[in-house]
Amino acid sequence: MPKIPFFSKHPDAATDPVCKMDVDISNPNGGTHEHEGETYYFCAPGCRVAFSKEPAKYLDPNFEGMHM
């Protein structure tokens, strides 16, 4: 079973760390990105690209998500 660093209301979903949307981990529209041994799931390619450029920004506990 894949690691889900951000828990969601749905058991087969993860939370996109950029926009905070629920993402189906079996078919993430934005793909995935590995960072420090964790797999992150994204709602769209733009969120994945933003995360890949500045993961620390989006993993900061004070980050509330981008407004989409």
C-alpha atoms as an extended CHARMM CRD file, in Angstrom:
* protein
*
        68  EXT
         1         1  MET       CA              0.0000000000        0.0000000000        0.0000000000  PROA      1               0.0000000000
         2         2  PRO       CA              1.4170000000        3.4380000000       -0.8900000000  PROA      2               0.0000000000
         3         3  LYS       CA              2.2500000000        5.9200000000        1.7970000000  PROA      3               0.0000000000
         4         4  ILE       CA             -0.2460000000        8.7680000000        2.0750000000  PROA      4               0.0000000000
         5         5  PRO       CA              1.3840000000       11.6940000000        3.8510000000  PROA      5               0.0000000000
         6         6  PHE       CA             -1.7310000000       13.8480000000        3.8610000000  PROA      6               0.0000000000
         7         7  PHE       CA             -4.8240000000       12.0210000000        5.0330000000  PROA      7               0.0000000000
         8         8  SER       CA             -8.1900000000       12.5630000000        3.4340000000  PROA      8               0.0000000000
         9         9  LYS       CA            -11.7900000000       11.8690000000        4.3340000000  PROA      9               0.0000000000
        10        10  HSD       CA            -11.7940000000        9.0390000000        1.7670000000  PROA      10              0.0000000000
        11        11  PRO       CA             -9.7300000000        5.8750000000        2.3480000000  PROA      11              0.0000000000
        12        12  ASP       CA             -8.5560000000        5.6980000000       -1.2920000000  PROA      12              0.0000000000
        13        13  ALA       CA             -7.6610000000        9.3730000000       -1.5030000000  PROA      13              0.0000000000
        14        14  ALA       CA             -4.8300000000       11.6490000000       -0.4800000000  PROA      14              0.0000000000
        15        15  THR       CA             -4.8110000000       15.4100000000       -0.1410000000  PROA      15              0.0000000000
        16        16  ASP       CA             -2.9370000000       17.3840000000       -2.7770000000  PROA      16              0.0000000000
        17        17  PRO       CA             -0.3580000000       19.3600000000       -0.7120000000  PROA      17              0.0000000000
        18        18  VAL       CA             -0.6300000000       22.3930000000       -3.0240000000  PROA      18              0.0000000000
        19        19  CYS       CA             -4.3880000000       23.0090000000       -3.3440000000  PROA      19              0.0000000000
        20        20  LYS       CA             -5.5920000000       20.6920000000       -0.5290000000  PROA      20              0.0000000000
        21        21  MET       CA             -8.0760000000       18.8940000000       -2.8320000000  PROA      21              0.0000000000
        22        22  ASP       CA             -8.8240000000       15.1790000000       -2.4220000000  PROA      22              0.0000000000
        23        23  VAL       CA             -7.0440000000       13.0540000000       -5.0310000000  PROA      23              0.0000000000
        24        24  ASP       CA             -7.8780000000        9.4610000000       -5.9940000000  PROA      24              0.0000000000
        25        25  ILE       CA             -4.6160000000        7.6210000000       -5.3540000000  PROA      25              0.0000000000
        26        26  SER       CA             -5.4640000000        4.8860000000       -7.8620000000  PROA      26              0.0000000000
        27        27  ASN       CA             -5.6570000000        7.4450000000      -10.7010000000  PROA      27              0.0000000000
        28        28  PRO       CA             -4.2600000000       10.8640000000       -9.7210000000  PROA      28              0.0000000000
        29        29  ASN       CA             -5.0360000000       13.3160000000      -12.5420000000  PROA      29              0.0000000000
        30        30  GLY       CA             -1.8840000000       15.3130000000      -11.8100000000  PROA      30              0.0000000000
        31        31  GLY       CA              0.3650000000       12.3380000000      -11.2490000000  PROA      31              0.0000000000
        32        32  THR       CA              2.6880000000       11.7200000000       -8.3360000000  PROA      32              0.0000000000
        33        33  HSD       CA              5.9780000000       13.0530000000       -7.0470000000  PROA      33              0.0000000000
        34        34  GLU       CA              8.4660000000       11.3770000000       -4.7140000000  PROA      34              0.0000000000
        35        35  HSD       CA             10.0600000000       13.5980000000       -2.0870000000  PROA      35              0.0000000000
        36        36  GLU       CA             12.2690000000       12.3650000000        0.7560000000  PROA      36              0.0000000000
        37        37  GLY       CA             10.8800000000        8.8440000000        0.4970000000  PROA      37              0.0000000000
        38        38  GLU       CA              7.2100000000        9.8660000000        0.4550000000  PROA      38              0.0000000000
        39        39  THR       CA              4.7820000000        9.7530000000       -2.4500000000  PROA      39              0.0000000000
        40        40  TYR       CA              2.5930000000       12.8140000000       -2.9820000000  PROA      40              0.0000000000
        41        41  TYR       CA             -0.5170000000       12.8120000000       -5.1910000000  PROA      41              0.0000000000
        42        42  PHE       CA             -1.7770000000       15.7430000000       -7.2580000000  PROA      42              0.0000000000
        43        43  CYS       CA             -5.1010000000       16.8710000000       -8.7200000000  PROA      43              0.0000000000
        44        44  ALA       CA             -3.4790000000       18.4320000000      -11.8010000000  PROA      44              0.0000000000
        45        45  PRO       CA             -0.0510000000       18.6940000000      -13.4400000000  PROA      45              0.0000000000
        46        46  GLY       CA              0.2850000000       22.3480000000      -12.3730000000  PROA      46              0.0000000000
        47        47  CYS       CA              0.1160000000       21.4060000000       -8.7010000000  PROA      47              0.0000000000
        48        48  ARG       CA              2.7530000000       18.6830000000       -9.2290000000  PROA      48              0.0000000000
        49        49  VAL       CA              5.0920000000       21.1130000000      -11.0020000000  PROA      49              0.0000000000
        50        50  ALA       CA              4.6330000000       23.7780000000       -8.3060000000  PROA      50              0.0000000000
        51        51  PHE       CA              5.3610000000       21.2220000000       -5.5840000000  PROA      51              0.0000000000
        52        52  SER       CA              8.4330000000       19.8590000000       -7.3680000000  PROA      52              0.0000000000
        53        53  LYS       CA              9.9280000000       23.3790000000       -7.4570000000  PROA      53              0.0000000000
        54        54  GLU       CA              9.2690000000       24.2590000000       -3.7870000000  PROA      54              0.0000000000
        55        55  PRO       CA              8.3180000000       21.1940000000       -1.7120000000  PROA      55              0.0000000000
        56        56  ALA       CA              9.2870000000       22.8270000000        1.6070000000  PROA      56              0.0000000000
        57        57  LYS       CA              6.7960000000       25.6440000000        0.9850000000  PROA      57              0.0000000000
        58        58  TYR       CA              3.8860000000       23.2490000000        0.4820000000  PROA      58              0.0000000000
        59        59  LEU       CA              4.8820000000       20.8960000000        3.3160000000  PROA      59              0.0000000000
        60        60  ASP       CA              5.1080000000       23.7270000000        5.8450000000  PROA      60              0.0000000000
        61        61  PRO       CA              2.3890000000       23.0970000000        8.4800000000  PROA      61              0.0000000000
        62        62  ASN       CA              1.3850000000       26.7780000000        8.2350000000  PROA      62              0.0000000000
        63        63  PHE       CA              0.6720000000       26.5360000000        4.4840000000  PROA      63              0.0000000000
        64        64  GLU       CA             -3.1120000000       26.6160000000        4.0110000000  PROA      64              0.0000000000
        65        65  GLY       CA             -3.2720000000       25.7550000000        0.3100000000  PROA      65              0.0000000000
        66        66  MET       CA             -3.4250000000       27.7670000000       -2.8820000000  PROA      66              0.0000000000
        67        67  HSD       CA             -6.7550000000       29.2410000000       -3.8300000000  PROA      67              0.0000000000
        68        68  MET       CA             -7.9470000000       27.6210000000       -7.0340000000  PROA      68              0.0000000000
